[in-house]
Amino acid sequence: MKPRQQRMLAVGLAALGIAIAAGLTLRAFQDNMMFFVEVSDVAAGKYPKERNFRIGGLVVGGSVQREEGSIDIRFEVTDTACTVPVSYSGVLPDLFREGQGVVAHGRMGEDNVFAADKIMAKHDEDYMAPEVADSLSKHQQDIQQAVVKGASECGTSDS
C-alpha cells in the first residue's frame, strides 16, 4: 500500500470507530431516558409497558397503608382527575406525607398497581417538581377535595 492509501484507511477506520461509539452512546441514553407520565394517562393505560417511568401527583389523604413490622407501604397518587395505587418497599423520604406532592419511579404491575422502586418527595413547602405542577395545573379544580377524599372517578373534572 502506498502511504496515501494507508492514511485514507486510517482516517476511514477512525471515522468508523467514532460512528460506532456515537451509536452506542445514543443507545445507552435511549435505554436510560426516564419518561414522566401523568396519573390520568396511566389510569387510561397510556404508559410505556416495557420500561420504567415516573408518575407524580398528590398523596391521597387516608390512603397510606403500612404493613405491621414491614417496610412495605401502599398509597394512592392523584392528579385530582384520576387516582393510581402505588406500592413501595423501602424507607420513605422524611417529607413524605398525605396531601403532599410526590414523584414515584417504577413500572405498572400486572395487578394495575404502580410498583415503585424509588419515591421522591418535595424538599420544601414551596417547591413541586415541574412535571407534577404541570399535571396538577391541568386539573386545578377541586384539588383539596381530591386530596382529602381521593378522586372518585377518572376523568370527571372539567378542565
N, CA, C and O of each residue as an XYZ file, in Angstrom:
636
protein
N       0.832     -1.190      0.000
C       0.000      0.000      0.000
C       0.872      1.247      0.000
O       1.941      1.304      0.608
N       0.383      2.192     -0.679
C       1.073      3.471     -0.711
C       0.741      4.246      0.563
O      -0.283      3.984      1.195
N       1.597      5.198      0.948
C       1.337      5.997      2.158
C      -0.010      6.716      2.115
O      -0.678      6.843      3.141
N      -0.407      7.181      0.947
C      -1.696      7.877      0.836
C      -2.842      6.915      1.137
O      -3.791      7.294      1.823
N      -2.777      5.700      0.647
C      -3.816      4.702      0.899
C      -3.843      4.315      2.385
O      -4.908      4.068      2.950
N      -2.674      4.266      2.999
C      -2.613      3.948      4.422
C      -3.286      5.042      5.259
O      -4.007      4.751      6.214
N      -3.040      6.300      4.888
C      -3.681      7.406      5.597
C      -5.196      7.368      5.410
O      -5.945      7.585      6.363
N      -5.642      7.097      4.207
C      -7.079      7.034      3.929
C      -7.730      5.885      4.712
O      -8.841      6.032      5.221
N      -7.040      4.750      4.807
C      -7.535      3.622      5.580
C      -7.616      3.998      7.066
O      -8.598      3.675      7.734
N      -6.594      4.676      7.577
C      -6.581      5.091      8.979
C      -7.714      6.081      9.259
O      -8.396      5.975     10.278
N      -7.913      7.038      8.356
C      -9.000      8.011      8.525
C     -10.349      7.298      8.469
O     -11.240      7.601      9.262
N     -10.506      6.362      7.548
C     -11.761      5.607      7.427
C     -12.054      4.794      8.676
O     -13.186      4.773      9.159
N     -11.029      4.119      9.202
C     -11.214      3.330     10.418
C     -11.517      4.226     11.625
O     -12.336      3.862     12.469
N     -10.878      5.373     11.715
C     -11.153      6.312     12.798
C     -12.594      6.819     12.705
O     -13.287      6.901     13.719
N     -13.047      7.157     11.502
C     -14.421      7.625     11.313
C     -15.415      6.523     11.673
O     -16.445      6.795     12.289
N     -15.115      5.290     11.295
C     -15.983      4.164     11.637
C     -16.033      3.961     13.152
O     -17.100      3.706     13.710
N     -14.900      4.072     13.806
C     -14.850      3.941     15.266
C     -15.656      5.023     15.959
O     -16.369      4.747     16.924
N     -15.550      6.255     15.475
C     -16.320      7.361     16.056
C     -17.815      7.138     15.844
O     -18.611      7.395     16.747
N     -18.200      6.670     14.674
C     -19.611      6.411     14.383
C     -20.157      5.310     15.289
O     -21.273      5.421     15.796
N     -19.384      4.256     15.493
C     -19.823      3.170     16.378
C     -19.941      3.669     17.818
O     -20.908      3.343     18.506
N     -18.978      4.448     18.274
C     -19.024      4.990     19.640
C     -20.233      5.902     19.819
O     -20.911      5.840     20.845
N     -20.505      6.741     18.833
C     -21.661      7.634     18.909
C     -22.958      6.832     18.936
O     -23.873      7.156     19.693
N     -23.041      5.800     18.124
C     -24.231      4.949     18.116
C     -24.459      4.263     19.445
O     -25.587      4.218     19.936
N     -23.400      3.729     20.033
C     -23.529      3.078     21.332
C     -23.910      4.065     22.442
O     -24.681      3.728     23.341
N     -23.378      5.256     22.376
C     -23.715      6.289     23.355
C     -25.184      6.682     23.244
O     -25.870      6.799     24.259
N     -25.667      6.884     22.039
C     -27.078      7.239     21.854
C     -27.988      6.110     22.311
O     -29.049      6.362     22.883
N     -27.590      4.880     22.068
C     -28.374      3.721     22.516
C     -28.449      3.691     24.056
O     -29.504      3.411     24.625
N     -27.334      3.976     24.711
C     -27.321      3.995     26.173
C     -28.226      5.101     26.707
O     -28.937      4.890     27.689
N     -28.213      6.267     26.082
C     -29.102      7.356     26.505
C     -30.557      6.956     26.326
O     -31.389      7.250     27.184
N     -30.869      6.295     25.233
C     -32.242      5.888     24.965
C     -32.724      4.891     26.019
O     -33.863      4.982     26.476
N     -31.883      3.956     26.403
C     -32.268      2.955     27.391
C     -32.427      3.558     28.776
O     -33.220      3.054     29.572
N     -31.703      4.614     29.086
C     -31.735      5.206     30.419
C     -32.634      6.427     30.529
O     -32.752      7.000     31.612
N     -33.271      6.840     29.440
C     -34.129      8.007     29.473
C     -35.373      7.700     30.316
O     -35.971      6.632     30.187
N     -35.745      8.629     31.160
C     -36.863      8.426     32.068
C     -38.052      9.253     31.597
O     -37.944     10.470     31.445
N     -39.173      8.603     31.369
C     -40.386      9.281     30.947
C     -41.234      9.640     32.154
O     -41.334      8.859     33.100
N     -41.843     10.811     32.126
C     -42.822     11.205     33.127
C     -44.189     11.036     32.499
O     -44.453     11.578     31.425
N     -45.059     10.293     33.154
C     -46.400     10.030     32.642
C     -47.400     10.541     33.669
O     -47.267     10.266     34.862
N     -48.391     11.276     33.213
C     -49.405     11.811     34.115
C     -50.275     10.684     34.656
O     -50.457      9.657     34.002
N     -50.806     10.884     35.852
C     -51.638      9.875     36.503
C     -52.857      9.545     35.633
O     -53.244      8.381     35.533
N     -53.459     10.547     35.011
C     -54.620     10.312     34.143
C     -54.259      9.399     32.974
O     -55.048      8.534     32.592
N     -53.073      9.589     32.409
C     -52.636      8.737     31.301
C     -52.367      7.311     31.773
O     -52.671      6.352     31.063
N     -51.800      7.171     32.962
C     -51.551      5.830     33.499
C     -52.884      5.122     33.728
O     -53.031      3.949     33.386
N     -53.855      5.832     34.305
C     -55.169      5.234     34.559
C     -55.853      4.831     33.255
O     -56.629      3.876     33.228
N     -55.565      5.561     32.172
C     -56.147      5.244     30.869
C     -55.350      4.183     30.113
O     -55.740      3.779     29.017
N     -54.247      3.736     30.685
C     -53.441      2.700     30.038
C     -52.425      3.225     29.053
O     -51.845      2.450     28.292
N     -52.195      4.533     29.051
C     -51.242      5.151     28.122
C     -49.904      5.356     28.817
O     -49.596      6.463     29.260
N     -49.117      4.308     28.913
C     -47.800      4.372     29.544
C     -46.903      3.339     28.886
O     -47.399      2.388     28.282
N     -45.589      3.509     28.992
C     -44.671      2.537     28.373
C     -44.737      1.207     29.128
O     -44.460      1.154     30.327
N     -45.103      0.147     28.430
C     -45.315     -1.158     29.068
C     -44.012     -1.879     29.388
O     -43.961     -2.666     30.333
N     -42.979     -1.630     28.631
C     -41.738     -2.400     28.739
C     -40.626     -1.705     29.508
O     -39.507     -2.216     29.563
N     -40.905     -0.563     30.096
C     -39.824      0.161     30.767
C     -40.333      0.934     31.967
O     -41.534      1.150     32.130
N     -39.399      1.342     32.795
C     -39.730      2.157     33.958
C     -40.100      3.563     33.522
O     -39.655      4.042     32.479
N     -40.911      4.210     34.328
C     -41.281      5.599     34.085
C     -41.616      6.230     35.426
O     -41.611      5.560     36.459
N     -41.908      7.521     35.403
C     -42.233      8.258     36.622
C     -43.670      8.737     36.567
O     -44.184      9.114     35.514
N     -44.308      8.710     37.737
C     -45.607      9.352     37.888
C     -45.485     10.326     39.049
O     -44.624     10.169     39.914
N     -46.334     11.311     39.061
C     -46.287     12.278     40.141
C     -47.641     12.892     40.386
O     -48.464     13.003     39.478
N     -47.861     13.281     41.595
C     -49.112     13.923     41.969
C     -49.137     14.117     43.466
O     -48.096     14.220     44.116
N     -50.337     14.163     44.002
C     -50.526     14.348     45.436
C     -50.896     13.020     46.074
O     -51.641     12.231     45.492
N     -50.377     12.775     47.265
C     -50.728     11.569     48.007
C     -52.130     11.767     48.573
O     -52.383     12.740     49.282
N     -53.030     10.857     48.266
C     -54.424     10.960     48.693
C     -54.508     10.759     50.201
O     -53.936      9.817     50.749
N     -55.232     11.662     50.861
C     -55.412     11.562     52.305
C     -56.138     10.287     52.696
O     -57.140      9.926     52.078
N     -55.640      9.603     53.719
C     -56.256      8.377     54.202
C     -55.920      7.139     53.387
O     -56.429      6.056     53.676
N     -55.084      7.274     52.388
C     -54.774      6.129     51.532
C     -53.503      5.396     51.927
O     -53.235      4.310     51.413
N     -52.719      5.964     52.826
C     -51.439      5.348     53.195
C     -51.698      4.164     54.118
O     -52.306      4.305     55.179
N     -51.224      2.994     53.691
C     -51.388      1.765     54.464
C     -50.026      1.123     54.643
O     -49.369      0.757     53.669
N     -49.606      0.988     55.891
C     -48.331      0.338     56.199
C     -48.604     -1.039     56.769
O     -49.504     -1.220     57.589
N     -47.815     -2.009     56.326
C     -47.938     -3.348     56.877
C     -47.158     -3.411     58.183
O     -46.030     -2.927     58.272
N     -47.769     -4.009     59.185
C     -47.175     -4.089     60.516
C     -45.861     -4.865     60.478
O     -45.813     -5.983     59.964
N     -44.791     -4.271     61.026
C     -43.494     -4.932     61.094
C     -42.800     -5.069     59.756
O     -41.913     -5.910     59.607
N     -43.182     -4.259     58.776
C     -42.601     -4.353     57.441
C     -42.306     -2.951     56.919
O     -42.838     -1.965     57.430
N     -41.469     -2.871     55.912
C     -41.199     -1.577     55.279
C     -42.044     -1.405     54.014
O     -41.845     -0.459     53.252
N     -42.995     -2.333     53.797
C     -43.899     -2.232     52.651
C     -44.989     -1.209     52.942
O     -45.510     -1.129     54.054
N     -45.323     -0.428     51.916
C     -46.355      0.603     52.065
C     -47.162      0.668     50.776
O     -46.637      0.452     49.684
N     -48.433      0.966     50.923
C     -49.318      1.195     49.775
C     -50.004      2.536     49.984
O     -50.394      2.880     51.100
N     -50.146      3.286     48.905
C     -50.841      4.567     48.960
C     -51.348      4.879     47.569
O     -51.053      4.158     46.617
N     -52.105      5.945     47.452
C     -52.636      6.371     46.162
C     -52.098      7.749     45.815
O     -51.914      8.607     46.678
N     -51.851      7.933     44.519
C     -51.400      9.216     43.989
C     -52.479      9.724     43.041
O     -53.003      8.965     42.225
N     -52.810     11.003     43.150
C     -53.855     11.577     42.313
C     -53.372     12.846     41.624
O     -52.511     13.562     42.134
N     -53.947     13.107     40.454
C     -53.761     14.401     39.797
C     -55.067     15.172     39.853
O     -55.271     16.118     39.092
N     -55.942     14.770     40.745
C     -57.276     15.298     41.024
C     -58.317     14.848     40.014
O     -59.509     15.071     40.227
N     -57.905     14.229     38.933
C     -58.863     13.676     37.981
C     -58.891     12.161     38.094
O     -59.955     11.550     37.993
N     -57.742     11.557     38.299
C     -57.616     10.108     38.392
C     -56.703      9.748     39.553
O     -55.924     10.568     40.038
N     -56.821      8.506     39.981
C     -56.015      8.006     41.086
C     -55.353      6.706     40.661
O     -55.966      5.879     39.987
N     -54.091      6.529     41.061
C     -53.359      5.299     40.777
C     -52.807      4.763     42.089
O     -52.152      5.495     42.830
N     -53.067      3.474     42.388
C     -52.478      2.889     43.590
C     -50.986      2.630     43.388
O     -50.555      2.255     42.298
N     -50.206      2.832     44.443
C     -48.754      2.668     44.386
C     -48.336      1.756     45.529
O     -48.824      1.889     46.652
N     -47.432      0.829     45.238
C     -46.832      0.017     46.297
C     -45.332      0.293     46.299
O     -44.722      0.507     45.252
N     -44.752      0.282     47.499
C     -43.332      0.586     47.642
C     -42.787     -0.193     48.824
O     -43.453     -0.337     49.849
N     -41.595     -0.685     48.674
C     -40.922     -1.379     49.758
C     -39.593     -0.691     49.990
O     -38.686     -0.782     49.162
N     -39.477     -0.008     51.107
C     -38.248      0.715     51.410
C     -38.521      1.839     52.389
O     -39.639      2.017     52.873
N     -37.479      2.583     52.662
C     -37.586      3.716     53.577
C     -38.079      4.925     52.788
O     -37.514      5.278     51.753
N     -39.134      5.549     53.288
C     -39.706      6.723     52.630
C     -38.919      7.972     52.996
O     -38.303      8.033     54.060
N     -38.939      8.974     52.110
C     -38.301     10.250     52.452
C     -38.982     10.869     53.678
O     -40.166     10.636     53.921
N     -38.233     11.649     54.439
C     -38.767     12.284     55.646
C     -39.962     13.184     55.346
O     -40.862     13.307     56.177
N     -39.983     13.807     54.184
C     -41.046     14.756     53.852
C     -42.270     14.098     53.220
O     -43.197     14.801     52.819
N     -42.299     12.768     53.119
C     -43.447     12.065     52.560
C     -44.606     12.114     53.555
O     -44.450     11.750     54.720
N     -45.772     12.568     53.083
C     -46.981     12.551     53.909
C     -48.188     12.780     53.012
O     -48.065     13.181     51.855
N     -49.353     12.514     53.580
C     -50.599     12.670     52.839
C     -50.821     14.133     52.478
O     -50.516     15.030     53.265
N     -51.353     14.365     51.288
C     -51.643     15.713     50.831
C     -50.451     16.430     50.239
O     -50.587     17.572     49.800
N     -49.282     15.801     50.211
C     -48.077     16.433     49.679
C     -47.740     15.848     48.305
O     -48.163     14.746     47.954
N     -46.974     16.612     47.552
C     -46.544     16.171     46.240
C     -45.488     15.077     46.339
O     -44.642     15.086     47.233
N     -45.555     14.138     45.404
C     -44.617     13.023     45.387
C     -44.382     12.606     43.937
O     -45.268     12.729     43.091
N     -43.186     12.118     43.666
C     -42.859     11.535     42.371
C     -42.377     10.120     42.642
O     -41.494      9.905     43.472
N     -42.962      9.149     41.935
C     -42.597      7.743     42.108
C     -41.987      7.223     40.817
O     -42.483      7.507     39.727
N     -40.910      6.462     40.948
C     -40.207      5.873     39.808
C     -40.408      4.368     39.870
O     -40.149      3.752     40.904
N     -40.864      3.769     38.785
C     -41.082      2.327     38.749
C     -41.826      1.929     37.491
O     -41.655      2.539     36.436
N     -42.662      0.890     37.609
C     -43.448      0.432     36.464
C     -44.762     -0.156     36.949
O     -44.907     -0.521     38.116
N     -45.716     -0.240     36.030
C     -47.017     -0.807     36.374
C     -46.905     -2.320     36.486
O     -46.259     -2.970     35.665
N     -47.540     -2.868     37.512
C     -47.571     -4.303     37.703
C     -48.765     -4.917     36.989
O     -49.617     -4.212     36.449
N     -48.808     -6.229     36.997
C     -49.909     -6.949     36.365
C     -51.253     -6.652     37.044
O     -52.303     -6.741     36.408
N     -51.218     -6.303     38.321
C     -52.432     -6.039     39.085
C     -52.880     -4.584     39.011
O     -53.702     -4.152     39.819
N     -52.349     -3.817     38.049
C     -52.653     -2.393     37.864
C     -52.291     -1.548     39.073
O     -52.938     -0.540     39.357
N     -51.262     -1.964     39.776
C     -50.696     -1.188     40.877
C     -49.299     -0.769     40.448
O     -48.512     -1.594     39.985
N     -48.994      0.506     40.600
C     -47.677      1.013     40.233
C     -46.676      0.537     41.273
O     -46.769      0.913     42.442
N     -45.726     -0.282     40.860
C     -44.693     -0.809     41.760
C     -43.506      0.141     41.719
O     -42.727      0.130     40.765
N     -43.370      0.956     42.745
C     -42.312      1.964     42.787
C     -41.039      1.366     43.362
O     -41.074      0.592     44.319
N     -39.915      1.737     42.762
C     -38.635      1.349     43.346
C     -37.908      2.556     43.917
O     -36.846      2.418     44.524
N     -38.479      3.737     43.722
C     -37.921      4.953     44.302
C     -39.042      5.958     44.493
O     -39.877      6.146     43.608
N     -39.059      6.606     45.655
C     -40.044      7.638     45.971
C     -39.294      8.931     46.274
O     -38.353      8.946     47.068
N     -39.722     10.010     45.633
C     -39.116     11.311     45.878
C     -40.211     12.271     46.343
O     -41.252     12.393     45.698
N     -39.972     12.938     47.447
C     -40.921     13.910     47.974
C     -40.345     15.302     47.772
O     -39.133     15.476     47.643
N     -41.227     16.286     47.747
C     -40.752     17.648     47.575
C     -39.876     18.044     48.752
O     -40.055     17.536     49.859
N     -38.932     18.944     48.522
C     -37.954     19.244     49.559
C     -38.299     20.438     50.431
O     -37.643     20.640     51.453
N     -39.279     21.226     50.085
C     -39.756     22.280     50.990
C     -41.204     22.592     50.651
O     -41.759     22.037     49.703
N     -41.808     23.467     51.414
C     -43.237     23.703     51.258
C     -43.597     24.480     49.993
O     -44.766     24.494     49.608
N     -42.651     25.117     49.344
C     -42.955     25.895     48.146
C     -42.623     25.180     46.851
O     -43.146     25.544     45.798
N     -41.769     24.177     46.902
C     -41.306     23.527     45.681
C     -42.182     22.332     45.315
O     -42.647     21.592     46.182
N     -42.396     22.161     44.008
C     -43.032     20.961     43.483
C     -42.355     20.676     42.154
O     -42.058     21.597     41.392
N     -42.112     19.407     41.876
C     -41.463     19.034     40.619
C     -42.237     19.648     39.451
O     -43.468     19.626     39.461
N     -41.550     20.191     38.449
C     -42.243     20.855     37.342
C     -43.263     19.956     36.653
O     -44.338     20.419     36.271
N     -42.936     18.679     36.490
C     -43.863     17.758     35.834
C     -45.140     17.600     36.643
O     -46.238     17.580     36.086
N     -44.994     17.488     37.966
C     -46.151     17.333     38.840
C     -46.977     18.609     38.833
O     -48.205     18.547     38.770
N     -46.325     19.765     38.895
C     -47.045     21.041     38.878
C     -47.829     21.205     37.579
O     -48.972     21.661     37.608
N     -47.237     20.841     36.437
C     -47.945     20.936     35.158
C     -49.146     20.007     35.127
O     -50.223     20.384     34.668
N     -48.952     18.785     35.620
C     -50.039     17.811     35.640
C     -51.188     18.287     36.515
O     -52.354     18.190     36.134
N     -50.848     18.801     37.693
C     -51.885     19.269     38.608
C     -52.570     20.531     38.105
O     -53.763     20.720     38.344
N     -51.839     21.393     37.415
C     -52.461     22.622     36.917
C     -53.514     22.317     35.852
O     -54.446     23.098     35.658
N     -53.368     21.185     35.162
C     -54.382     20.791     34.180
C     -55.689     20.426     34.865
O     -56.762     20.537     34.272
N     -55.594     19.990     36.112
C     -56.769     19.532     36.851
C     -56.930     20.347     38.130
O     -57.170     19.782     39.197
N     -56.802     21.648     38.034
C     -56.789     22.538     39.186
C     -58.075     22.470     40.004
O     -58.048     22.669     41.219
N     -59.184     22.196     39.357
C     -60.481     22.193     40.022
C     -60.541     21.121     41.110
O     -60.212     19.964     40.851
N     -60.943     21.478     42.283
C     -61.177     20.560     43.407
C     -59.927     19.840     43.889
O     -60.012     18.672     44.268
N     -58.774     20.492     43.890
C     -57.552     19.828     44.345
C     -57.674     19.422     45.807
O     -57.366     18.280     46.147
N     -58.108     20.313     46.673
C     -58.195     19.975     48.089
C     -59.201     18.859     48.340
O     -58.964     17.982     49.171
N     -60.314     18.888     47.631
C     -61.321     17.845     47.786
C     -60.756     16.495     47.353
O     -61.012     15.484     48.007
N     -60.008     16.464     46.284
C     -59.430     15.218     45.796
C     -58.368     14.696     46.747
O     -58.249     13.485     46.936
N     -57.594     15.591     47.348
C     -56.557     15.165     48.282
C     -57.191     14.548     49.525
O     -56.710     13.541     50.044
N     -58.275     15.162     49.996
C     -58.918     14.680     51.209
C     -59.693     13.391     50.946
O     -59.595     12.442     51.724
N     -60.466     13.348     49.853
C     -61.322     12.213     49.587
C     -60.722     11.196     48.629
O     -61.068     10.015     48.677
N     -59.828     11.645     47.762
C     -59.356     10.794     46.674
C     -60.238     11.046     45.470
O     -61.394     11.439     45.625
N     -59.721     10.828     44.285
C     -60.501     11.035     43.077
C     -61.444      9.856     42.907
O     -60.995      8.714     42.812
N     -62.751     10.118     42.868
C     -63.716      9.034     42.824
C     -63.784      8.393     41.446
O     -63.805      7.167     41.334
N     -63.818      9.198     40.413
C     -63.891      8.647     39.066
C     -62.861      9.341     38.194
O     -62.642     10.547     38.298
N     -62.254      8.576     37.358
C     -61.240      9.122     36.464
C     -61.897      9.943     35.376
O     -62.851      9.500     34.738
N     -61.370     11.164     35.166
C     -61.846     11.998     34.068
C     -63.098     12.772     34.383
O     -63.773     13.218     33.456
N     -63.452     12.961     35.658
C     -64.679     13.659     35.987
C     -64.515     15.166     36.063
O     -65.507     15.893     36.109
N     -63.268     15.649     36.078
C     -63.094     17.105     36.179
C     -63.287     17.743     34.825
O     -63.019     17.124     33.795
N     -63.750     18.981     34.821
C     -63.977     19.716     33.579
C     -62.861     20.691     33.343
O     -63.043     21.898     33.506
N     -61.693     20.183     32.958
C     -60.565     21.095     32.758
C     -60.383     21.437     31.333
O     -59.476     22.196     30.991
